[in-house]
């Protein structure tokens, strides 16, 4: 599955993107995260781009309901992937449009990303 999320502990989530991420799959991840937030979670998200090829072309990625409803509930977002995806991944994550800091790390710096996320 190109978009998969796992809750590691109370508020740490690992979101894995691989291949071409479909809007429908990402929507399911957002629904799960929204449900957890509504139950009191304050997520710290580690998003990893593994063999990532991008986002489904032609899909309506401009839907911002989740961003407006829950962006203030997310504590931090660390994105780990190939540097060529940095700009697009930061824009996709809403860097600069949400209260939570969003930071990109090269794939070789996974440990640094985990450390920053926990900080």
C-alpha positions, 0 to 999 in steps of 0.5 A: 500500500503506497500510504500506510500509518502505524501508531508507535506509542501514545502520540508518535505515528509513522506514516510511510509513503511508497510508489505513487500515493493515491488520494483515496489511500491518503484520505483513509490515513487522514480519517484514522489520524482525525479519529485519534486526534478527536480522542485526545492524541497530539500526534508527532508524525514521522513521514518516510518516503520509500521508493516514492514516486509522487502523488496521484496525478489528476486527483483533487489534492486541494481539499484542505478540510483536514488541515483547517480542522486538525493542523493545530493538534499536530505537534511536529512533522518530520519527513524523511526521503530523497532530497529531490522530494524536499520542496514538494514534500514540505509543500504537501505537508503544509509547511508554513501554513500550520502551527506545527513545525515541519522539517525535512531530513535526507534518508540517511538522517533517519536517526536525526529525524527521530531525535528532532521529532521527540524533542 
